[in-house]
């Protein structure tokens, strides 16, 4: 029998064999007539593929191709892999069958898992990336729309100089400088991490953030106040890297440290969370959410590596 039910109250399923290939799909409906129409359309699609050479690409194939071709950072790739893992149930589904109903079911599944609106939106955005890529490859004629949840805005967190002093002193020594520099300048943490000496002008008092770091694709010049300049001047230049902020890993078990190395990853995200807890300071996300009034002179002498 081409259509059948796995459970009495469940949806109809389709199973048939064509061109030496076993086809097994959920019709995603409890109505027999709709299931029969789905089975006939699916059988016709695979017949055209077998007899006429028309391509039938599945969701799983599209995911694998996107993962091969996309130029994602390590962190983005890991985040996207977590999203793909939630949609493995449709890996075998032809892309032509991924329509509004499939999108609605994927979104409903994420809602049932109790994900936050922001996390759900990230996963559904990845879902949409696969569909748009399939359209660009010619594997899909059009991509169904992806609806996202409304994420409530949260107020910015303001820190007093006293709170900031407590927080920075709770950080590991090699992270105090970059965190403080981000507070003093408002520069994003990733840009602070990647800052190199050739982008620093101590004489005129500014740093330049390259265009590749911003959507506007323009270089951004950030003026430096006295505290930020004093911080940069207190940092010795490493011979092994051009990065401004570095760390020296322990070398062996004798307590000695090796050559200066660039800071990688999310700039101590775990250390940041632990430090905020120890300091008793409640801030959301990263230090990008903090703001301080200009001109405060704290901690420049405590941030030398």
C-alpha positions in Angstrom: 0.0 0.0 0.0 1.4 3.4 -1.0 -0.1 5.3 1.9 -0.4 4.1 5.5 -0.6 5.3 9.1 2.0 4.5 11.6 -0.3 5.4 14.5 -4.1 5.6 14.4 -4.3 9.3 15.2 -1.1 10.3 13.3 -0.6 11.6 9.8 -0.5 9.5 6.7 2.8 8.3 5.4 3.9 7.5 1.8 6.1 4.6 0.8 7.0 3.4 -2.7 9.9 2.2 -4.7 10.9 3.8 -8.1 14.1 3.6 -10.1 15.7 1.3 -7.5 15.2 3.9 -4.8 12.9 3.6 -1.7 10.9 6.7 -1.1 9.5 7.1 2.5 7.8 10.4 3.4 5.3 11.9 5.8 2.3 13.4 3.9 1.9 15.7 6.9 -1.9 15.4 6.8 -4.5 13.3 8.4 -6.8 13.5 5.4 -6.7 10.4 3.2 -7.5 12.3 0.0 -4.8 14.9 0.6 -2.3 12.1 1.3 -3.2 10.3 -1.9 -2.7 13.5 -3.9 0.7 14.0 -2.1 1.7 10.5 -2.9 0.8 10.9 -6.6 2.7 14.2 -6.9 5.7 12.7 -5.1 5.7 9.7 -7.4 5.4 11.8 -10.5 8.3 14.0 -9.3 10.6 11.0 -8.8 9.4 9.4 -12.1 10.4 12.5 -13.9 13.7 12.4 -12.2 14.3 8.8 -13.1 13.0 8.9 -16.6 13.7 12.4 -17.8 16.7 13.3 -15.7 15.1 16.1 -13.8 17.0 16.8 -10.6 15.4 16.2 -7.2 17.4 17.7 -4.4 16.6 17.2 -0.7 16.8 19.5 2.2 19.8 17.5 3.6 21.7 18.0 0.3 21.1 21.7 0.4 22.4 21.9 4.0 25.5 20.0 3.1 26.3 22.2 0.1 25.7 25.4 2.0 28.1 24.2 4.7 30.7 23.4 2.1 30.5 26.7 0.3 29.7 29.2 3.1 32.6 31.3 4.4 31.5 31.4 8.0 33.7 32.1 11.0 34.2 29.2 13.5 31.7 30.6 15.9 29.1 31.2 13.2 29.6 27.7 11.9 29.1 26.2 15.3 26.0 28.2 15.9 24.5 27.2 12.5 25.3 23.6 13.1 23.2 23.7 16.3 20.4 25.1 14.2 20.8 22.5 11.4 20.6 19.7 14.1 17.1 20.8 15.0 15.9 20.2 11.4 17.4 16.8 10.6 13.9 15.3 10.5 13.4 16.9 7.1 16.8 15.9 5.6 15.1 13.5 3.2 12.4 15.9 2.1 12.7 17.3 -1.5 13.3 21.0 -1.5 10.2 21.4 -3.7 8.1 20.1 -0.8 9.6 22.6 1.7 6.8 25.2 1.6 4.9 27.4 4.0 3.6 24.4 5.9 7.0 23.0 6.5 8.3 26.4 7.6 5.3 26.7 10.0 6.0 23.2 11.4 9.7 24.0 11.9 8.8 27.2 13.7 6.1 25.4 15.8 8.7 22.8 16.8 11.1 25.4 18.1 8.3 27.1 20.0 7.4 23.8 21.7 11.0 23.5 22.8 10.6 26.7 24.8 13.4 28.6 23.0 13.7 32.3 23.6 12.4 34.6 20.8 16.0 35.6 19.9 17.2 32.0 19.7 14.2 30.9 17.7 14.8 33.8 15.3 18.5 32.8 14.8 17.5 29.2 14.0 14.7 30.3 11.6 17.1 32.7 9.9 19.5 29.8 9.2 16.5 27.9 7.9 15.9 30.7 5.5 19.5 30.8 4.4 19.3 27.3 3.2 16.2 28.1 1.1 17.6 31.3 -0.4 20.8 29.4 -1.3 18.8 26.7 -3.0 17.1 29.4 -5.1 20.4 30.8 -6.1 21.6 27.4 -7.1 18.5 26.8 -9.2 17.4 23.9 -7.0 14.3 25.8 -5.9 12.1 28.2 -7.9 11.0 30.4 -4.9 11.6 30.3 -1.2 8.7 30.6 1.2 8.7 33.5 3.6 10.2 33.1 7.1 8.3 34.8 9.9 10.2 35.8 13.0 9.3 36.4 16.6 9.2 39.9 18.0 12.1 40.3 20.4 11.4 42.9 23.2 13.9 45.6 23.5 15.9 45.8 26.7 17.2 48.9 28.4 20.9 49.6 28.2 22.9 48.9 31.4 24.9 51.7 32.9 27.8 51.1 35.3 29.1 53.5 37.8 32.9 53.9 38.0 32.9 52.0 41.3 31.1 49.0 39.7 33.4 49.1 36.7 36.5 49.1 39.0 35.2 46.1 40.9 34.3 44.3 37.7 37.6 44.9 35.8 39.6 43.8 38.9 37.7 40.5 38.9 38.8 39.7 35.4 41.9 37.7 34.5 44.9 40.0 34.2 45.3 39.7 30.4 41.6 40.6 29.9 41.5 43.7 32.0 43.1 45.9 29.3 40.8 45.0 26.4 37.7 45.1 28.5 38.6 48.5 29.9 39.6 49.8 26.4 36.1 48.9 25.1 34.5 50.7 28.0 36.6 53.8 27.4 36.0 54.0 23.7 32.7 52.2 23.0 34.5 49.9 20.5 33.0 46.5 20.0 34.8 43.7 21.8 35.7 41.8 18.6 37.3 45.0 17.2 39.2 45.5 20.4 40.5 42.0 20.3 41.7 42.4 16.7 43.2 45.9 17.1 46.8 46.1 15.7 49.4 48.8 16.3 49.3 50.0 12.8 45.7 51.2 13.4 46.7 53.2 16.5 47.9 56.8 16.3 49.1 57.8 19.8 50.4 61.1 18.6 47.1 62.4 17.3 45.0 60.3 19.7 42.8 58.0 17.6 42.4 54.4 16.4 41.0 53.3 13.1 38.6 50.3 12.8 38.7 48.8 9.2 35.8 48.9 6.9 35.5 45.1 6.9 34.2 45.3 10.5 31.1 47.3 9.7 28.1 47.0 7.4 28.7 50.5 6.1 32.0 49.2 4.7 33.8 52.4 5.7 36.8 52.9 8.0 35.8 54.3 11.4 38.0 56.7 13.3 37.6 56.6 17.0 39.1 59.5 19.1 40.8 58.5 22.3 40.4 60.3 25.7 43.3 60.7 28.1 42.5 57.5 30.0 42.4 55.4 26.8 45.6 56.9 25.6 47.3 56.2 28.9 46.1 52.6 28.7 47.6 52.1 25.2 50.9 53.8 26.2 51.2 51.5 29.2 51.1 48.3 27.0 54.5 47.1 25.7 54.6 46.0 22.1 55.0 42.3 21.6 57.7 41.1 19.2 55.7 38.0 18.1 52.5 39.7 17.0 51.2 43.1 15.9 48.1 42.8 18.1 47.7 45.5 20.8 46.1 43.2 23.3 47.8 39.8 23.9 48.3 37.1 26.5 51.3 35.1 27.5 50.4 31.4 28.1 52.1 29.4 30.8 55.1 27.5 29.5 55.7 24.2 31.3 55.1 23.7 35.0 57.6 26.2 36.3 55.3 29.2 36.2 57.2 30.9 33.4 55.2 32.4 30.5 55.8 32.0 26.8 55.8 34.6 24.0 52.9 36.9 23.6 50.0 35.5 21.6 46.9 37.1 20.1 43.7 36.7 22.1 41.3 34.6 20.1 37.7 33.5 20.4 35.0 35.7 22.1 37.5 37.6 24.2 37.0 35.7 27.4 33.2 35.4 27.3 33.2 32.7 30.0 35.7 34.7 32.2 33.4 37.8 31.7 30.3 35.9 33.0 32.2 34.6 36.0 33.7 38.1 36.7 30.3 39.8 36.7 29.0 37.2 39.1 31.9 37.6 41.5 31.6 41.4 41.2 27.9 41.3 41.8 27.2 43.3 38.7 24.3 42.4 36.5 24.8 43.2 32.9 23.4 41.5 29.8 25.5 40.0 27.1 29.0 41.5 26.9 30.7 44.7 27.8 29.2 46.3 24.7 26.1 46.9 26.8 27.9 49.2 29.3 28.3 52.9 29.2 30.4 55.3 31.3 30.5 59.1 31.4 33.6 60.5 29.6 36.7 61.8 31.4 36.8 59.3 34.2 40.5 58.4 35.1 40.1 55.0 36.8 42.2 51.9 36.4 44.7 53.0 33.7 47.5 52.1 36.1 46.0 48.6 36.8 45.7 47.4 33.3 49.3 46.7 32.3 49.8 43.1 31.3 
